[in-house]
Structure formats: structure tokens, C-alpha cells
């Protein structure tokens, strides 16, 4: 593989179009945005791309995957089959899947080609099963845990496909913080949190203290007119008519916003 790779302006533009063009406020219960995974897989072809959430304490794994067959959703708790049994039995081992949880590094994109092709990995139970499934190359894109839940994007290629390139890994590194931000947004959508701007949340926190418009303006360095406009927009987004109704709608989310 030649070393003279480069990320072009076209690559960046294509990546931004995928990340910025996702359909927020998605319906259903998907843990992430299908259109983002589909678009990203077009930019970085792979046999399967999976967004995974994992609660290690409960041994709970939720996945949303896109592959040639379409979109697949799965959730498992504990050791329910051969794959999950091996996964959890070896999770903390040298060739397990703990990865970022062990290192505390949630920024480095991990390319597992070097590991997965060692004799030690090939002879391990997970390596044997991966070989039977034809999996030969893997990339793990970690994200900082959200509320104790491990978040990661996983990409796989088979022996018939080329290794992931340095350029593709660099593109995933650029996408990583945006993917984490998008998942945080999706998590809020699933919890029913209103889609308000950071400034609107600041205004509402002040409203919750009983502050007047003038007091809010002084605290946030705004004019009274700007505070009134923010509140008008908040009422419109929430479909309410008063401060009392607005607070009743968002109070449960104020600390997290």
C-alpha cells in the first residue's frame, strides 16, 4: 500500500454532506441514523458497517448495521449464542473486544489487521469464529461513553476485499467526533428531549430560577428584546403558551442539556 495518500477537498465535502445531511428527529427506535451509516458506507465501502452500544455490566449489546442485505437491528443480553458467549468470555482478554475501555483512549481509530492476522489471534476462539465467517480486516471507531454506555462504530472487510487504507482511516478519524455528537442527539430524541439551541437551554435554566427577562438579560449579557425573542422561539418549538408550560415540558431535561 503506497504511503503517498491524501484526503482531498472532495473527500471532506462528501463526508460533510453525509454527516450534515442526516434526517434528525427520526421516527422509530433506531439507536442511530440509518442514512448516515448508509452514506458513510458508500464513502468507505465495507462488507458491513455497525453502530454499536454496549452496557458491559449488564452484558447488553445493541447494534444497527448496514450491509448488502440492507439494514439489520439486533439486541442481546448475556451469552445467548456461540458468538455472544465467546465475545463476553474473552472480552477483557488480550484478543478480546475491551479495547478503548482498557486504554481509556476514545479518540484513536483502531485498525485490527495486524492483530487479526497473528497466529495467536487466529488460534483464539474469537479468531477461529471470525475466520469461519470470512472476516479478515476490522476498524473500530471509538467514542466516549454516554451515561456509562460504550459507543463504537465497527467496519469489517473479508479476505476478498482490500485492507482499509490510511486515507480511509483518516476520514473515519475526522468523522469520529461528529458521529458521537449525532448519537448524543439521537439519544436525546429517543428520550423525548426537545430540540432546542444551547442558548435557548441557557435561557430556560434562568427561567427555572424565577428570573425575570431583565435579570436573564443581565446574567447572559443579552438585551431584554433578545431574551423575549428567545422565549418566543422556545414557546413555538415546544408548542406552549407560557413559561410555566415550557418548564413543565423541559424540566426533566434541564440538567442534561
C-alpha positions as CSV (number, residue, x, y, z in Angstrom):
1,X,0.0,0.0,0.0
2,X,1.6,3.3,-1.1
3,X,2.2,5.9,1.6
4,X,1.5,9.0,-0.6
5,X,-2.2,9.2,0.2
6,X,-4.1,12.4,0.8
7,X,-7.6,13.5,1.8
8,X,-8.9,15.8,-0.9
9,X,-11.4,18.7,-0.6
10,X,-13.9,16.4,-2.4
11,X,-13.4,13.8,0.3
12,X,-14.1,16.3,3.0
13,X,-17.1,17.8,1.2
14,X,-18.6,14.3,0.7
15,X,-18.1,13.5,4.3
16,X,-19.8,16.7,5.4
17,X,-22.7,16.0,3.2
18,X,-23.2,12.6,4.8
19,X,-22.8,14.0,8.4
20,X,-24.8,17.2,8.0
21,X,-27.5,15.8,5.8
22,X,-28.9,13.2,8.2
23,X,-32.5,13.2,9.0
24,X,-32.8,14.3,12.6
25,X,-35.9,13.7,14.7
26,X,-36.1,10.3,13.1
27,X,-39.1,8.1,13.8
28,X,-38.9,4.7,15.4
29,X,-36.4,3.4,17.9
30,X,-33.2,3.1,15.9
31,X,-30.2,3.8,18.1
32,X,-28.5,5.8,15.3
33,X,-29.3,7.3,11.9
34,X,-29.6,4.8,9.1
35,X,-28.9,7.4,6.4
36,X,-25.6,8.4,8.0
37,X,-24.4,4.7,8.1
38,X,-25.5,4.2,4.5
39,X,-23.8,7.3,3.3
40,X,-20.6,6.6,5.2
41,X,-20.5,3.0,3.8
42,X,-20.7,4.4,0.3
43,X,-17.7,6.6,1.0
44,X,-15.8,3.8,2.8
45,X,-17.0,0.5,1.3
46,X,-17.1,-2.5,3.6
47,X,-18.9,-5.8,4.0
48,X,-20.8,-4.4,7.0
49,X,-20.8,-1.2,9.0
50,X,-22.3,-1.3,12.5
51,X,-23.1,1.3,15.1
52,X,-22.9,-0.5,18.5
53,X,-24.0,0.4,22.0
54,X,-22.8,-1.7,24.9
55,X,-23.5,-1.9,28.6
56,X,-20.7,-4.1,29.9
57,X,-22.1,-4.6,33.4
58,X,-25.4,-6.0,32.0
59,X,-23.7,-7.7,29.0
60,X,-26.2,-5.8,26.8
61,X,-25.3,-5.1,23.2
62,X,-27.5,-3.1,20.7
63,X,-26.5,-2.8,17.1
64,X,-27.7,-1.1,13.9
65,X,-25.9,-2.4,10.8
66,X,-26.0,-1.8,7.1
67,X,-24.7,-4.3,4.6
68,X,-25.5,-5.7,1.2
69,X,-28.7,-7.3,2.5
70,X,-30.0,-3.9,3.8
71,X,-30.5,-2.7,7.4
72,X,-30.3,-5.0,10.4
73,X,-31.1,-4.4,14.0
74,X,-30.2,-6.6,17.0
75,X,-30.1,-6.6,20.7
76,X,-28.7,-9.3,23.0
77,X,-28.3,-9.6,26.8
78,X,-25.8,-12.1,28.1
79,X,-24.4,-15.2,26.4
80,X,-27.3,-16.2,24.2
81,X,-25.4,-17.9,21.4
82,X,-22.0,-19.1,20.3
83,X,-20.8,-15.6,19.2
84,X,-22.0,-13.7,22.3
85,X,-20.6,-16.4,24.6
86,X,-17.2,-16.1,23.0
87,X,-17.5,-12.3,22.9
88,X,-18.1,-12.0,26.7
89,X,-15.8,-14.8,27.8
90,X,-12.9,-13.2,26.0
91,X,-14.0,-9.6,26.3
92,X,-11.2,-8.5,28.7
93,X,-8.5,-10.8,27.2
94,X,-5.6,-9.8,25.0
95,X,-7.5,-10.6,21.9
96,X,-10.9,-9.6,23.3
97,X,-13.0,-6.5,22.5
98,X,-12.5,-4.3,25.5
99,X,-10.1,-2.0,23.5
100,X,-10.8,1.6,24.5
101,X,-12.3,0.6,27.8
102,X,-8.9,-0.8,28.8
103,X,-6.8,2.1,27.4
104,X,-9.2,5.0,28.1
105,X,-8.4,6.2,24.6
106,X,-11.6,7.2,22.9
107,X,-10.0,9.2,20.1
108,X,-7.7,6.7,18.3
109,X,-9.2,4.8,15.4
110,X,-8.1,1.2,15.8
111,X,-7.1,-0.9,12.7
112,X,-7.1,-4.5,13.7
113,X,-5.5,-6.0,10.5
114,X,-2.1,-6.5,12.3
115,X,-3.8,-8.2,15.3
116,X,-6.3,-10.4,13.4
117,X,-3.6,-11.9,11.2
118,X,-1.4,-13.1,14.0
119,X,-1.2,-16.8,14.8
120,X,-2.2,-16.1,18.4
121,X,-5.5,-14.4,17.3
122,X,-6.2,-17.0,14.6
123,X,-5.9,-19.7,17.2
124,X,-8.1,-18.0,19.7
125,X,-11.8,-18.9,19.9
126,X,-12.9,-15.5,18.6
127,X,-10.3,-15.6,15.8
128,X,-11.4,-19.1,14.8
129,X,-15.0,-18.0,14.6
130,X,-14.1,-14.8,12.7
131,X,-12.1,-16.9,10.2
132,X,-15.1,-19.2,9.7
133,X,-17.2,-16.1,9.0
134,X,-14.7,-14.8,6.5
135,X,-13.8,-11.6,8.4
136,X,-10.3,-10.5,7.7
137,X,-10.0,-6.8,8.5
138,X,-11.7,-4.6,11.1
139,X,-11.7,-1.0,12.1
140,X,-13.1,0.2,15.4
141,X,-14.0,3.9,15.8
142,X,-14.4,4.6,19.5
143,X,-16.5,7.3,21.1
144,X,-16.5,8.5,24.7
145,X,-19.1,6.6,26.7
146,X,-22.5,8.3,27.1
147,X,-24.1,7.7,30.5
148,X,-21.9,4.6,31.1
149,X,-22.8,3.1,27.7
150,X,-19.8,2.3,25.4
151,X,-20.3,3.6,21.8
152,X,-18.4,2.5,18.8
153,X,-18.6,2.2,15.0
154,X,-17.3,-1.1,13.5
155,X,-16.4,-1.8,9.9
156,X,-15.5,-5.2,8.5
157,X,-14.0,-6.5,5.3
158,X,-13.5,-10.1,4.1
159,X,-10.4,-11.8,2.7
160,X,-11.7,-10.9,-0.8
161,X,-11.7,-7.2,-0.1
162,X,-8.7,-4.9,0.2
163,X,-7.4,-3.7,3.6
164,X,-8.7,-0.4,4.9
165,X,-6.3,2.3,3.7
166,X,-4.6,5.1,5.7
167,X,-6.8,7.6,3.8
168,X,-10.0,5.7,4.9
169,X,-8.8,5.6,8.5
170,X,-8.1,9.3,8.4
171,X,-11.6,10.0,7.1
172,X,-13.1,8.0,9.9
173,X,-10.9,9.9,12.4
174,X,-12.4,13.1,11.0
175,X,-15.9,11.8,11.3
176,X,-15.5,10.3,14.8
177,X,-16.4,13.4,16.9
178,X,-19.3,14.2,14.6
179,X,-20.6,10.7,14.9
180,X,-20.5,10.9,18.7
181,X,-22.4,14.2,18.6
182,X,-25.0,12.8,16.2
183,X,-25.5,9.8,18.6
184,X,-25.9,12.2,21.6
185,X,-28.6,14.0,19.6
186,X,-30.3,10.7,18.7
187,X,-30.2,9.6,22.3
188,X,-32.0,12.8,23.3
189,X,-34.6,12.3,20.6
190,X,-35.3,8.8,21.9
191,X,-35.7,10.2,25.4
192,X,-38.1,12.8,24.1
193,X,-35.9,15.8,24.7
194,X,-36.9,18.9,22.7
195,X,-34.6,20.1,20.0
196,X,-33.5,23.5,21.4
197,X,-30.4,25.5,20.8
198,X,-27.7,25.8,23.6
199,X,-28.7,29.5,24.1
200,X,-32.4,28.5,24.5
201,X,-31.5,26.0,27.1
202,X,-29.5,28.7,28.9
203,X,-32.5,31.0,28.9
204,X,-34.7,28.2,30.2
205,X,-32.3,27.4,33.1
206,X,-32.6,31.0,34.1
207,X,-36.4,30.9,33.8
208,X,-36.4,27.9,36.1
209,X,-34.7,30.0,38.8
210,X,-37.6,32.5,38.7
211,X,-35.5,35.2,37.0
212,X,-37.3,38.0,35.0
213,X,-36.4,38.8,31.5
214,X,-34.3,41.7,32.7
215,X,-32.4,39.5,35.1
216,X,-31.9,36.9,32.5
217,X,-30.6,39.5,30.1
218,X,-28.1,40.8,32.7
219,X,-26.9,37.3,33.6
220,X,-26.4,36.2,30.0
221,X,-25.2,39.5,28.6
222,X,-28.1,40.0,26.3
223,X,-30.7,42.6,25.7
224,X,-34.3,42.3,27.0
225,X,-35.5,42.1,23.4
226,X,-33.2,39.2,22.6
227,X,-34.4,37.3,25.7
228,X,-38.0,37.9,24.7
229,X,-37.2,36.6,21.2
230,X,-35.5,33.5,22.5
231,X,-38.6,32.8,24.7
232,X,-40.9,33.3,21.7
233,X,-38.9,30.8,19.7
234,X,-38.9,28.3,22.6
235,X,-42.6,28.6,23.0
236,X,-43.0,28.0,19.3
237,X,-40.8,24.9,19.3
238,X,-42.4,23.4,22.4
239,X,-46.0,24.3,21.3
240,X,-46.7,26.1,24.6
241,X,-48.0,29.5,25.6
242,X,-46.3,30.4,28.8
243,X,-43.2,30.0,31.0
244,X,-45.0,27.6,33.3
245,X,-45.9,25.3,30.4
246,X,-42.4,25.5,28.9
247,X,-40.8,24.5,32.3
248,X,-43.3,21.6,32.7
249,X,-42.2,20.3,29.3
250,X,-38.4,20.5,29.7
251,X,-37.7,20.4,33.5
252,X,-36.6,16.8,33.4
253,X,-34.0,17.6,30.7
254,X,-32.6,20.9,32.1
255,X,-29.6,19.3,33.9
256,X,-28.6,17.2,30.9
257,X,-29.0,19.8,28.2
